[in-house]
Amino acid sequence: MSLVSCMKDDELWVNTKPIIKTPFKGLYIVNEGNYMYGNASLSYYDIESKEVHNDVFFETNSLLLGDVAQSMVIHNGLAYIVINNSGKIYVIDSDTFEYRGKITGLVSPRYIHFISDDKAYVTDLYGKSISIINPQSLEIIGSIDVSVNDNQFYRHSTDQMVQYDKYVFTNCWSYDNQILVIDSETDKLIDSIEVQEQPTSLVLDKFGKIWTITDGGYSSNGTSSTAALIKIDAKTREVERIIYFKNTDHPTELKINGAGDRLYFLNGDVYSMDVVTGMEPEIFIESQYQTVIGGYYGLAVDPITNEVYVADAIDFVQRGVVYRFTDNAQPVDTFKVGIVPGDFCFKTGY
């Protein structure tokens, strides 16, 4: 323990690396850890054998992951792990978990989206800009200003990203109600779409429609607006449909299947909705919790099999649990991961 506590940031220690076979198909679980505790971790799940390996980043590199692991993306065989409160992105080999480098100088990074092999965008909770990254040199090569100074929250924060043609759309979650549109050729903010308060998630379906879900937000006196599921035409940027929730609902974690025709989200229970028929969302998996705000914290849909993974943070102190279900909601497996499992990344080849 004394050795760990004295380790300097990014100091690689010589150690005996675990021998873990990583097949063609696997699943990474990004465990946030507790804010300011620096106990984020990375788990790896073998989908075929159902073996789970926890703390693979630390066990492989003798290097602490950092404070609040937010998200992860695999690109060209490398995994990019965004560490929010540490203000950096670690890069590892997605097959061996071995450290390959890092991107630093970020304020509060949230998600990374690749425009090409030599350009990526990184959104930010507090930075009021989107960082432009060169994945080859692991350097920040520019930024896109998204700040607006005419309100008390000094907008905008930026979060998840989807791309339609050359345009990148990002939701402004924190105390905001906008979807921003970025031209990826000019790296300029060119448009914005107003939605309900606090869009938490963003997906693009097979028909070129953007879907976002809002949690309603909270005002200074503790009240919130009505949450909604919103459909936007990516080409015209017009809102085409709004499905409102009850005033007590705070839905999150909007996901889409690999075919791009079915939505999933958390609202206490796990809900599902077919984008083709346009019918109202239905309960897909019932929660074991009695309240809307329970331990269900993360959600993922296998892009190949449509199996659904639900992350349960339990009490946000002990190690979390992941539940695996078939595409018709039958239980398949349950396994323990790290503290506060919040994001998933499928390893399906490159």
Buried (B, 14 or more C-beta within 10 A) or exposed (E): EEEEEEEEEBEEEEEEBEEBEBEEBBBBBBBBBBBEEBBBBBBBBBBEEEEBBBBBBBBBBBBBBBBBBBBBBBBEEBBBBBBBBBBBBBBBBBBEBEBBBBBEEBBBBBBBBBBEEEBBBBBBBEBBBBBBBBBEEBEBEEBBEBEBEEEEEEBBBBBBBBBBEEBBBBBBBBBBBBBBBBBBEEBEBEEBBEBBBBBBBBBBBBEBBBBBBBBBBBEEEEEBBBBBBBBBBBEEBEBEEBBBBEEEBBBBBBBBBBEBBBBBBBBBBBBBBEBEEEEEBEEBBEBEBEEBEBBBBBBBBBBEEBBBBBBBBBEBEEBBBBBBBEBEEEEEBEBBBBBBBBBBBBBBEE
